[in-house]
Amino acid sequence: MAVIVHLTSAHGRFDTRIFLKECRSLSRHGHAVTLLLADGLGPQVRDGVHFDSVRPIKGRLTRMVFTPLRLLGRVMASHPDLCHLHDPELIPVGLLLKARGIKVIFDAHEDLPKQILTKPYLSRFLRPILASAAGRFLDWSLAWMDGLVAATPSIHTALKSINKNIITINNYPILGELSSGGHRDISEKCICYIGGISIIRGIIELMQAMELLPADVRLKLAGPFEDPALEKHLKSLPGWRKVDYLGIIDRAAVAEVMAHSVCGIVTFLPAQNHVEAQPNKLFEYMSAGLPVVASDFPLWRELLGEGDCGLCVDPNDPKAIANAVLDLIDRPGDALAMGQNGERAVRERFTWEVEAERLCLFYDLFVGVDGGQAEAPGNTRRSMGGSV
């Protein structure tokens, strides 16, 4: 058994990837796992995972500078065998931990340089400069890490030349977690969007699409707003009259919303870090038996088209989004079949259980009972991001 600490300065306590998937899987594999974060809520134990926290700091820049220092002090007191980092701002902490002889893994949830190019709080002049600087920083710093975990195959491709000890751990759904068990009720003509609410994720176009839909079609909207100004603006739009905003909801509530929805919406705008992304919500909609209305990106079109799991549209075109929703409402039999196709695809190809096994085997290379050192995980790839 190894003492493992997962660190995050920006994610919530029950984050789907970090806690529900990775930490719980590693705990079940026999490791002593602590999730150290910055929510100020204090110690807790759930599903074998220990939580510890430092006080949160307000302000994006202040948080990025001072929260990592607070986390560093706390993690050093726990004497871990391995630390698993989940935010780019924690990379300097990882380098300091490495200097103290602690093994460190960095989990790349996003392609950081591409993500910077879409940050709305940065000026358009600064974005390419900072993206280039971030790329150079990753080239240098990640080479020192013991291992890297990439959330998608495209992130893996971007990082594989930096560090040979890298594996893709896809953000696939936990089998059965969101399934309605065949008891979906779509009589209310509801559609759903669950996740971060931001301009770059197409929320404005979705509001405009709602304005074009009949009065009896409702949008169940759940998740955090990007900022208060966006929330205020959305509530001023005509389409908001057809929105039921549910706030930030737990997993049981997510399953309930999906069980009463005609389809799930994931119409991200074509930013560089979206085109090759694999959004968690896309697979979760499929796992719940929902047909998906998704952006017409080549990767997403291939995924949904292969299994006939939904419809792809131009995310910049509210009318196209509205027409796709109406198509699914008007053809309930076809919509049901698409949902069943998606659920089958998740069950057969896109389950977290397979990813969990691969994550635990990757960990064994660093903290296995034989004390062996990590080697490259191999060079075979499954469709949509298997082992590499």
Secondary structure, 3 states (H helix, E strand, C coil): CCEEEEECCCCCCCCHHHHHHHHHHHHHCCCEEEEEECCCCCCEEECCEEEEECCCCCCHHHHHHHHHHHHHHHHHCCCCCEEEECCHHHHHHHHHHHHCCCEEEEEECCCHHHHHCCCCCCCCCHHHHHHHHHHHHHHHHHHHCCEEEECCHHHHHHHCCCCCCEEECCCCCCCCCCCCCCCCCCCCCEEEEECCECHHHCHHHHHHHHHHCCCCCEEEEECCECCHHHHHHHHCCHHHHHEEECCCCCHHHHHHHHHCCCCEEECCCCCHHHHCCCCHHHHHHHHCCCCEEEECCHHHHHHHHHHCCEEEECCCCHHHHHHHHHHHHHCHHHHHHHHHHHHHHHHHHCCHHHHHHHHHHHHHHHHCCCCCCCCCCCCCCCCCCCCC
